[in-house]
Amino acid sequence: MTMRNPFPHRRQILQAIGLGAVAFPFVPLLNAQGQEAIFPKRLVLFYTPHGTIYDNWKPSGTTTSFTLGPILKPLTPFQRKINVLDGLQITHSAVRAPSHTEGIGLTWTGSNLSSGSAFNFQGYPFDWVDGPSVDQVVAKNLRSPAPPFPTLELGVSSGSNAPNNRMIYSGSRQPVQPETSPQKAFNRLFANVTGGQNPNPAADRLRAEKKSVLDLVTGQLTRVRPSVSTADQLKIDAHTNAIREIETRLGAAGTIVSCTKPVAPVNPSDVPGLVTSQLDVLVAALACNLTSVASLQLKVGDNDDNPYPWLGVNDSHHPLSHSGDNDMVARDKLTKIYTWYADRFAYFLGKLDAIPEGNGTLLDNTLVVWSSEIGKGNNHSFSKLPVVLAGGLGGKVTTGRYLQYSNVAHNRLLVAICHAMGLDQVQKFGSTDQGTGSLEGFA
């Protein structure tokens, strides 16, 4: 016996009430729970330099029952909303360069450095990376119309325009320079926003149109209900209830279609202040729906030669990272630096998680990916890359897990990011990639 679907197809319902699908482009498509995904998919890439101290970074425990290591302790409040990925490795470029330089170009592109002699560091001749970064690929294939700023690139002490300092590429040999001034970034983003003005008025019009159509459809369903069978009446009732739920969410979705212009940031003279200001600008841009794809580059890939005096670390980071495994003083100082990175990552997650959106928060509807250009500083290893994911992307990614791999190419992660963002057709990412498919256990 063939069982009838208890919920008729959307087209059948529209035909039953005399409406064509083409005439009602704003009637929301419902999933199996009678819910509509009305929030944009968002992706943020977060970069910090020189790998980590692996033993102090790695969690202990099982996939779903684990304890964060000392470096990741600041993320404890968000443990159920993160995934820690252990055991990924970057595949070397066919055209070699000093590891930090090579690594930062590979981190988000998975692509080779181009051959050439435009740059020559330590006897390695090379040129820019030969492919786009994952954020740029995602942005070009996301929803239409695009937000006012399809992508946003921010940086802190991110250096000059050279391959050792650039991680984002719009295409082959097309590096994207991050904006390092919070004030300039804010002014560009909010140039057309005043007071409580909506930075995306078209989104408000779309919401109003959706609401009007929902009212009309509900009225039509109510009128047609008495003329159909009892079974069909139950279907119509279920559909009407789902529409009422959508109306409620549309009324509460102001955080993605309108916002009050935040106070313009200052440009602090200290690195901690700059990081905080840039993260605040990034949160405001996401909350106001000015962009859906963004990145923050903290420091540079090759030779972050700066001290961290606010942590009591007056040694330069890069020479410290070359210290031997048995140098406990250096390891302690490096652990302080990497823990501070985790603290700033936690600050960002906290800001996102404080903004309600639908039945969750802005963080719940975003995917944030934190990585570095190498795994270990003193031997420049590309293995055991420190990767942390945050946010569930509206249910696309299961969180609260410690995922362990055995030397899996990080290109699999780049493919997984594409899949989570709706680019299921992407099975291979980057020119260093010899494999295909997504990262096992990612979704």
Summary of the structure (lengths in Angstrom):
residues: 443
radius of gyration: 24.1
end to end distance: 35.3
largest distance: 82.3
contacts: 1503
relative contact order: 0.21
helix: 38%
strand: 16%
